[in-house]
Amino acid sequence: MNLLTGTIMLLAAGIMAKKFRPRTESGRALLGMTAAMGMISLLSGEGNWLFQTVQFVLQAVVAFCCFLQLRREAAVRRRRMHRHPQHAQGRLRRAEKTCA
């Protein structure tokens, strides 16, 4: 059970990191906590069913909180880009000029 939940937590942390690309300290901290809980779950030995159930519930809560925080960050970034598209285009133009 710990092997399965640890693998799922590590995969969830990797997918959220790739999809949302956290930029705030709280987002990075929650993502790191999700990955750390996955690693600890992989390294911890098998316990009784009560210990494993509590561990699984806590992992699910942390992963859900991480998902909500990263989704909120991404929504705020999209909203800012929608409100001020000239700033985003200006950054892209400057980047294109320096690359050529």
N, CA, C and O atoms as a GROMACS GRO file, in nm:
protein
  400
    1MET      N    1   0.082  -0.119   0.000
    1MET     CA    2   0.000   0.000   0.000
    1MET      C    3   0.086   0.126   0.000
    1MET      O    4   0.058   0.221  -0.073
    2ASN      N    5   0.192   0.127   0.083
    2ASN     CA    6   0.280   0.244   0.087
    2ASN      C    7   0.352   0.265  -0.045
    2ASN      O    8   0.375   0.378  -0.087
    3LEU      N    9   0.387   0.157  -0.110
    3LEU     CA   10   0.454   0.169  -0.239
    3LEU      C   11   0.362   0.233  -0.342
    3LEU      O   12   0.405   0.318  -0.420
    4LEU      N   13   0.238   0.194  -0.342
    4LEU     CA   14   0.141   0.250  -0.437
    4LEU      C   15   0.113   0.397  -0.408
    4LEU      O   16   0.116   0.480  -0.499
    5THR      N   17   0.085   0.430  -0.283
    5THR     CA   18   0.053   0.570  -0.250
    5THR      C   19   0.175   0.660  -0.267
    5THR      O   20   0.161   0.775  -0.308
    6GLY      N   21   0.293   0.611  -0.236
    6GLY     CA   22   0.414   0.691  -0.257
    6GLY      C   23   0.439   0.720  -0.404
    6GLY      O   24   0.476   0.832  -0.440
    7THR      N   25   0.419   0.620  -0.487
    7THR     CA   26   0.436   0.640  -0.632
    7THR      C   27   0.333   0.737  -0.686
    7THR      O   28   0.365   0.822  -0.769
    8ILE      N   29   0.209   0.726  -0.640
    8ILE     CA   30   0.104   0.817  -0.684
    8ILE      C   31   0.136   0.960  -0.641
    8ILE      O   32   0.116   1.054  -0.718
    9MET      N   33   0.186   0.978  -0.519
    9MET     CA   34   0.220   1.112  -0.471
    9MET      C   35   0.334   1.173  -0.554
    9MET      O   36   0.329   1.291  -0.588
   10LEU      N   37   0.434   1.094  -0.584
   10LEU     CA   38   0.546   1.146  -0.664
   10LEU      C   39   0.500   1.180  -0.806
   10LEU      O   40   0.541   1.282  -0.861
   11LEU      N   41   0.417   1.096  -0.864
   11LEU     CA   42   0.364   1.126  -0.996
   11LEU      C   43   0.276   1.251  -0.994
   11LEU      O   44   0.284   1.334  -1.084
   12ALA      N   45   0.195   1.265  -0.891
   12ALA     CA   46   0.108   1.383  -0.879
   12ALA      C   47   0.192   1.510  -0.865
   12ALA      O   48   0.161   1.612  -0.926
   13ALA      N   49   0.299   1.503  -0.785
   13ALA     CA   50   0.386   1.620  -0.768
   13ALA      C   51   0.454   1.656  -0.900
   13ALA      O   52   0.464   1.774  -0.934
   14GLY      N   53   0.499   1.556  -0.973
   14GLY     CA   54   0.564   1.583  -1.102
   14GLY      C   55   0.468   1.641  -1.204
   14GLY      O   56   0.504   1.734  -1.277
   15ILE      N   57   0.348   1.588  -1.210
   15ILE     CA   58   0.249   1.638  -1.306
   15ILE      C   59   0.208   1.781  -1.271
   15ILE      O   60   0.196   1.865  -1.359
   16MET      N   61   0.186   1.808  -1.141
   16MET     CA   62   0.148   1.944  -1.102
   16MET      C   63   0.261   2.043  -1.126
   16MET      O   64   0.237   2.157  -1.164
   17ALA      N   65   0.386   2.000  -1.104
   17ALA     CA   66   0.499   2.089  -1.129
   17ALA      C   67   0.510   2.122  -1.277
   17ALA      O   68   0.538   2.237  -1.313
   18LYS      N   69   0.488   2.024  -1.362
   18LYS     CA   70   0.497   2.048  -1.506
   18LYS      C   71   0.381   2.130  -1.559
   18LYS      O   72   0.399   2.218  -1.643
   19LYS      N   73   0.261   2.102  -1.510
   19LYS     CA   74   0.142   2.170  -1.562
   19LYS      C   75   0.130   2.313  -1.511
   19LYS      O   76   0.102   2.404  -1.589
   20PHE      N   77   0.151   2.335  -1.381
   20PHE     CA   78   0.125   2.466  -1.322
   20PHE      C   79   0.249   2.553  -1.306
   20PHE      O   80   0.236   2.676  -1.300
   21ARG      N   81   0.367   2.497  -1.300
   21ARG     CA   82   0.493   2.572  -1.283
   21ARG      C   83   0.481   2.675  -1.171
   21ARG      O   84   0.464   2.794  -1.198
   22PRO      N   85   0.489   2.631  -1.046
   22PRO     CA   86   0.467   2.722  -0.933
   22PRO      C   87   0.571   2.833  -0.928
   22PRO      O   88   0.690   2.810  -0.952
   23ARG      N   89   0.526   2.954  -0.896
   23ARG     CA   90   0.616   3.069  -0.889
   23ARG      C   91   0.620   3.131  -0.750
   23ARG      O   92   0.713   3.206  -0.719
   24THR      N   93   0.521   3.104  -0.666
   24THR     CA   94   0.521   3.161  -0.533
   24THR      C   95   0.586   3.064  -0.435
   24THR      O   96   0.598   2.944  -0.462
   25GLU      N   97   0.627   3.119  -0.323
   25GLU     CA   98   0.694   3.038  -0.222
   25GLU      C   99   0.599   2.934  -0.164
   25GLU      O  100   0.640   2.820  -0.138
   26SER      N  101   0.474   2.971  -0.142
   26SER     CA  102   0.379   2.876  -0.085
   26SER      C  103   0.349   2.762  -0.182
   26SER      O  104   0.334   2.647  -0.140
   27GLY      N  105   0.341   2.792  -0.310
   27GLY     CA  106   0.319   2.688  -0.409
   27GLY      C  107   0.434   2.590  -0.416
   27GLY      O  108   0.415   2.468  -0.422
   28ARG      N  109   0.556   2.645  -0.414
   28ARG     CA  110   0.674   2.557  -0.416
   28ARG      C  111   0.683   2.474  -0.288
   28ARG      O  112   0.721   2.357  -0.292
   29ALA      N  113   0.648   2.535  -0.175
   29ALA     CA  114   0.654   2.462  -0.048
   29ALA      C  115   0.555   2.346  -0.046
   29ALA      O  116   0.589   2.236  -0.004
   30LEU      N  117   0.433   2.372  -0.092
   30LEU     CA  118   0.334   2.264  -0.096
   30LEU      C  119   0.374   2.155  -0.195
   30LEU      O  120   0.352   2.036  -0.170
   31LEU      N  121   0.431   2.194  -0.307
   31LEU     CA  122   0.476   2.095  -0.404
   31LEU      C  123   0.590   2.011  -0.347
   31LEU      O  124   0.594   1.890  -0.365
   32GLY      N  125   0.682   2.077  -0.278
   32GLY     CA  126   0.791   2.004  -0.213
   32GLY      C  127   0.740   1.912  -0.104
   32GLY      O  128   0.791   1.801  -0.087
   33MET      N  129   0.639   1.957  -0.030
   33MET     CA  130   0.581   1.874   0.075
   33MET      C  131   0.512   1.752   0.016
   33MET      O  132   0.519   1.642   0.072
   34THR      N  133   0.446   1.770  -0.097
   34THR     CA  134   0.381   1.657  -0.164
   34THR      C  135   0.484   1.555  -0.209
   34THR      O  136   0.466   1.435  -0.189
   35ALA      N  137   0.593   1.603  -0.270
   35ALA     CA  138   0.699   1.512  -0.314
   35ALA      C  139   0.767   1.445  -0.194
   35ALA      O  140   0.800   1.326  -0.200
   36ALA      N  141   0.789   1.520  -0.087
   36ALA     CA  142   0.854   1.462   0.032
   36ALA      C  143   0.767   1.356   0.096
   36ALA      O  144   0.817   1.252   0.140
   37MET      N  145   0.637   1.380   0.101
   37MET     CA  146   0.548   1.279   0.157
   37MET      C  147   0.546   1.153   0.072
   37MET      O  148   0.535   1.042   0.124
   38GLY      N  149   0.558   1.170  -0.059
   38GLY     CA  150   0.566   1.052  -0.147
   38GLY      C  151   0.694   0.974  -0.122
   38GLY      O  152   0.692   0.851  -0.118
   39MET      N  153   0.806   1.045  -0.106
   39MET     CA  154   0.933   0.976  -0.080
   39MET      C  155   0.931   0.905   0.055
   39MET      O  156   0.977   0.792   0.066
   40ILE      N  157   0.878   0.971   0.155
   40ILE     CA  158   0.872   0.911   0.288
   40ILE      C  159   0.780   0.789   0.286
   40ILE      O  160   0.807   0.689   0.354
   41SER      N  161   0.673   0.796   0.210
   41SER     CA  162   0.584   0.682   0.199
   41SER      C  163   0.654   0.564   0.133
   41SER      O  164   0.634   0.449   0.172
   42LEU      N  165   0.737   0.593   0.032
   42LEU     CA  166   0.812   0.485  -0.032
   42LEU      C  167   0.914   0.423   0.062
   42LEU      O  168   0.939   0.303   0.058
   43LEU      N  169   0.974   0.506   0.147
   43LEU     CA  170   1.080   0.458   0.235
   43LEU      C  171   1.028   0.396   0.364
   43LEU      O  172   1.099   0.318   0.428
   44SER      N  173   0.907   0.431   0.404
   44SER     CA  174   0.856   0.380   0.531
   44SER      C  175   0.815   0.233   0.516
   44SER      O  176   0.772   0.189   0.410
   45GLY      N  177   0.829   0.163   0.624
   45GLY     CA  178   0.791   0.023   0.624
   45GLY      C  179   0.642   0.006   0.637
   45GLY      O  180   0.569   0.101   0.665
   46GLU      N  181   0.598  -0.115   0.616
   46GLU     CA  182   0.456  -0.144   0.630
   46GLU      C  183   0.419  -0.138   0.777
   46GLU      O  184   0.491  -0.189   0.863
   47GLY      N  185   0.307  -0.076   0.805
   47GLY     CA  186   0.256  -0.068   0.941
   47GLY      C  187   0.120  -0.134   0.948
   47GLY      O  188   0.078  -0.203   0.855
   48ASN      N  189   0.054  -0.112   1.058
   48ASN     CA  190  -0.080  -0.168   1.066
   48ASN      C  191  -0.176  -0.088   0.979
   48ASN      O  192  -0.139   0.018   0.929
   49TRP      N  193  -0.295  -0.137   0.961
   49TRP     CA  194  -0.388  -0.075   0.867
   49TRP      C  195  -0.431   0.064   0.913
   49TRP      O  196  -0.458   0.149   0.829
   50LEU      N  197  -0.437   0.089   1.044
   50LEU     CA  198  -0.475   0.220   1.094
   50LEU      C  199  -0.369   0.325   1.058
   50LEU      O  200  -0.403   0.435   1.014
   51PHE      N  201  -0.242   0.290   1.076
   51PHE     CA  202  -0.133   0.381   1.041
   51PHE      C  203  -0.135   0.412   0.892
   51PHE      O  204  -0.120   0.527   0.852
   52GLN      N  205  -0.153   0.312   0.810
   52GLN     CA  206  -0.155   0.332   0.666
   52GLN      C  207  -0.274   0.416   0.622
   52GLN      O  208  -0.263   0.497   0.530
   53THR      N  209  -0.389   0.396   0.687
   53THR     CA  210  -0.508   0.475   0.653
   53THR      C  211  -0.487   0.622   0.687
   53THR      O  212  -0.520   0.710   0.607
   54VAL      N  213  -0.434   0.649   0.806
   54VAL     CA  214  -0.408   0.787   0.847
   54VAL      C  215  -0.306   0.851   0.753
   54VAL      O  216  -0.322   0.966   0.712
   55GLN      N  217  -0.202   0.778   0.719
   55GLN     CA  218  -0.099   0.829   0.628
   55GLN      C  219  -0.159   0.859   0.490
   55GLN      O  220  -0.128   0.962   0.431
   56PHE      N  221  -0.243   0.772   0.441
   56PHE     CA  222  -0.306   0.793   0.311
   56PHE      C  223  -0.397   0.916   0.312
   56PHE      O  224  -0.396   0.994   0.217
   57VAL      N  225  -0.475   0.933   0.418
   57VAL     CA  226  -0.565   1.049   0.427
   57VAL      C  227  -0.483   1.178   0.432
   57VAL      O  228  -0.518   1.275   0.365
   58LEU      N  229  -0.377   1.181   0.510
   58LEU     CA  230  -0.293   1.301   0.517
   58LEU      C  231  -0.227   1.331   0.383
   58LEU      O  232  -0.216   1.447   0.344
   59GLN      N  233  -0.183   1.229   0.313
   59GLN     CA  234  -0.124   1.250   0.181
   59GLN      C  235  -0.227   1.306   0.083
   59GLN      O  236  -0.195   1.395   0.004
   60ALA      N  237  -0.348   1.255   0.088
   60ALA     CA  238  -0.453   1.305   0.000
   60ALA      C  239  -0.486   1.450   0.030
   60ALA      O  240  -0.511   1.528  -0.062
   61VAL      N  241  -0.488   1.487   0.157
   61VAL     CA  242  -0.517   1.626   0.195
   61VAL      C  243  -0.407   1.719   0.145
   61VAL      O  244  -0.437   1.825   0.090
   62VAL      N  245  -0.282   1.681   0.163
   62VAL     CA  246  -0.171   1.765   0.117
   62VAL      C  247  -0.172   1.777  -0.035
   62VAL      O  248  -0.152   1.886  -0.088
   63ALA      N  249  -0.194   1.668  -0.105
   63ALA     CA  250  -0.198   1.674  -0.252
   63ALA      C  251  -0.314   1.761  -0.300
   63ALA      O  252  -0.298   1.835  -0.397
   64PHE      N  253  -0.429   1.753  -0.235
   64PHE     CA  254  -0.543   1.835  -0.275
   64PHE      C  255  -0.517   1.983  -0.248
   64PHE      O  256  -0.550   2.067  -0.331
   65CYS      N  257  -0.458   2.015  -0.133
   65CYS     CA  258  -0.424   2.154  -0.102
   65CYS      C  259  -0.321   2.208  -0.201
   65CYS      O  260  -0.330   2.323  -0.244
   66CYS      N  261  -0.225   2.126  -0.237
   66CYS     CA  262  -0.124   2.167  -0.336
   66CYS      C  263  -0.190   2.195  -0.470
   66CYS      O  264  -0.160   2.295  -0.535
   67PHE      N  265  -0.279   2.107  -0.511
   67PHE     CA  266  -0.350   2.127  -0.638
   67PHE      C  267  -0.430   2.257  -0.637
   67PHE      O  268  -0.426   2.332  -0.734
   68LEU      N  269  -0.503   2.282  -0.528
   68LEU     CA  270  -0.582   2.404  -0.520
   68LEU      C  271  -0.495   2.530  -0.524
   68LEU      O  272  -0.529   2.626  -0.593
   69GLN      N  273  -0.384   2.529  -0.452
   69GLN     CA  274  -0.296   2.645  -0.449
   69GLN      C  275  -0.233   2.670  -0.587
   69GLN      O  276  -0.228   2.784  -0.632
   70LEU      N  277  -0.187   2.566  -0.652
   70LEU     CA  278  -0.124   2.583  -0.782
   70LEU      C  279  -0.227   2.624  -0.888
   70LEU      O  280  -0.195   2.702  -0.978
   71ARG      N  281  -0.347   2.572  -0.879
   71ARG     CA  282  -0.451   2.612  -0.972
   71ARG      C  283  -0.489   2.758  -0.952
   71ARG      O  284  -0.515   2.829  -1.049
   72ARG      N  285  -0.492   2.803  -0.827
   72ARG     CA  286  -0.522   2.942  -0.797
   72ARG      C  287  -0.413   3.034  -0.852
   72ARG      O  288  -0.443   3.139  -0.909
   73GLU      N  289  -0.287   2.995  -0.836
   73GLU     CA  290  -0.176   3.073  -0.891
   73GLU      C  291  -0.188   3.085  -1.042
   73GLU      O  292  -0.168   3.193  -1.098
   74ALA      N  293  -0.219   2.975  -1.108
   74ALA     CA  294  -0.230   2.977  -1.254
   74ALA      C  295  -0.347   3.064  -1.299
   74ALA      O  296  -0.338   3.133  -1.400
   75ALA      N  297  -0.457   3.061  -1.225
   75ALA     CA  298  -0.572   3.144  -1.260
   75ALA      C  299  -0.539   3.292  -1.244
   75ALA      O  300  -0.579   3.373  -1.327
   76VAL      N  301  -0.467   3.327  -1.140
   76VAL     CA  302  -0.428   3.466  -1.120
   76VAL      C  303  -0.335   3.511  -1.232
   76VAL      O  304  -0.348   3.623  -1.282
   77ARG      N  305  -0.241   3.426  -1.272
   77ARG     CA  306  -0.152   3.461  -1.383
   77ARG      C  307  -0.230   3.481  -1.512
   77ARG      O  308  -0.204   3.577  -1.586
   78ARG      N  309  -0.324   3.391  -1.541
   78ARG     CA  310  -0.405   3.406  -1.663
   78ARG      C  311  -0.488   3.534  -1.658
   78ARG      O  312  -0.500   3.604  -1.759
   79ARG      N  313  -0.545   3.566  -1.542
   79ARG     CA  314  -0.624   3.686  -1.528
   79ARG      C  315  -0.539   3.812  -1.551
   79ARG      O  316  -0.583   3.906  -1.616
   80ARG      N  317  -0.418   3.811  -1.498
   80ARG     CA  318  -0.328   3.925  -1.519
   80ARG      C  319  -0.291   3.939  -1.666
   80ARG      O  320  -0.287   4.050  -1.718
   81MET      N  321  -0.265   3.829  -1.732
   81MET     CA  322  -0.231   3.834  -1.874
   81MET      C  323  -0.350   3.882  -1.957
   81MET      O  324  -0.332   3.953  -2.056
   82HIS      N  325  -0.470   3.844  -1.914
   82HIS     CA  326  -0.590   3.886  -1.988
   82HIS      C  327  -0.616   4.035  -1.969
   82HIS      O  328  -0.658   4.103  -2.062
   83ARG      N  329  -0.592   4.085  -1.848
   83ARG     CA  330  -0.616   4.227  -1.820
   83ARG      C  331  -0.512   4.317  -1.886
   83ARG      O  332  -0.544   4.427  -1.930
   84HIS      N  333  -0.389   4.271  -1.891
   84HIS     CA  334  -0.279   4.352  -1.943
   84HIS      C  335  -0.204   4.278  -2.054
   84HIS      O  336  -0.089   4.240  -2.035
   85PRO      N  337  -0.268   4.256  -2.168
   85PRO     CA  338  -0.200   4.179  -2.274
   85PRO      C  339  -0.083   4.254  -2.336
   85PRO      O  340   0.007   4.191  -2.391
   86GLN      N  341  -0.082   4.388  -2.329
   86GLN     CA  342   0.028   4.462  -2.388
   86GLN      C  343   0.158   4.437  -2.312
   86GLN      O  344   0.266   4.438  -2.372
   87HIS      N  345   0.150   4.413  -2.183
   87HIS     CA  346   0.271   4.382  -2.107
   87HIS      C  347   0.328   4.247  -2.150
   87HIS      O  348   0.449   4.232  -2.164
   88ALA      N  349   0.241   4.150  -2.170
   88ALA     CA  350   0.287   4.017  -2.213
   88ALA      C  351   0.347   4.024  -2.352
   88ALA      O  352   0.451   3.963  -2.379
   89GLN      N  353   0.281   4.098  -2.443
   89GLN     CA  354   0.333   4.109  -2.579
   89GLN      C  355   0.465   4.186  -2.581
   89GLN      O  356   0.555   4.153  -2.658
   90GLY      N  357   0.476   4.287  -2.496
   90GLY     CA  358   0.600   4.363  -2.490
   90GLY      C  359   0.717   4.276  -2.446
   90GLY      O  360   0.827   4.288  -2.499
   91ARG      N  361   0.693   4.188  -2.351
   91ARG     CA  362   0.799   4.098  -2.306
   91ARG      C  363   0.838   4.001  -2.418
   91ARG      O  364   0.957   3.972  -2.436
   92LEU      N  365   0.741   3.954  -2.492
   92LEU     CA  366   0.771   3.861  -2.599
   92LEU      C  367   0.850   3.930  -2.710
   92LEU      O  368   0.944   3.871  -2.764
   93ARG      N  369   0.813   4.052  -2.743
   93ARG     CA  370   0.884   4.124  -2.848
   93ARG      C  371   1.029   4.149  -2.810
   93ARG      O  372   1.120   4.131  -2.891
   94ARG      N  373   1.049   4.191  -2.685
   94ARG     CA  374   1.186   4.214  -2.641
   94ARG      C  375   1.268   4.086  -2.643
   94ARG      O  376   1.386   4.087  -2.678
   95ALA      N  377   1.205   3.975  -2.606
   95ALA     CA  378   1.276   3.848  -2.607
   95ALA      C  379   1.311   3.806  -2.749
   95ALA      O  380   1.418   3.750  -2.773
   96GLU      N  381   1.220   3.832  -2.843
   96GLU     CA  382   1.249   3.797  -2.982
   96GLU      C  383   1.364   3.882  -3.037
   96GLU      O  384   1.446   3.830  -3.113
   97LYS      N  385   1.371   4.009  -3.001
   97LYS     CA  386   1.479   4.095  -3.049
   97LYS      C  387   1.613   4.050  -2.996
   97LYS      O  388   1.712   4.054  -3.070
   98THR      N  389   1.619   4.008  -2.872
   98THR     CA  390   1.748   3.968  -2.817
   98THR      C  391   1.791   3.832  -2.867
   98THR      O  392   1.911   3.803  -2.868
   99CYS      N  393   1.698   3.748  -2.907
   99CYS     CA  394   1.734   3.614  -2.955
   99CYS      C  395   1.792   3.619  -3.096
   99CYS      O  396   1.874   3.535  -3.131
  100ALA      N  397   1.752   3.715  -3.176
  100ALA     CA  398   1.797   3.722  -3.314
  100ALA      C  399   1.931   3.781  -3.319
  100ALA      O  400   1.988   3.796  -3.427
   0.00000   0.00000   0.00000
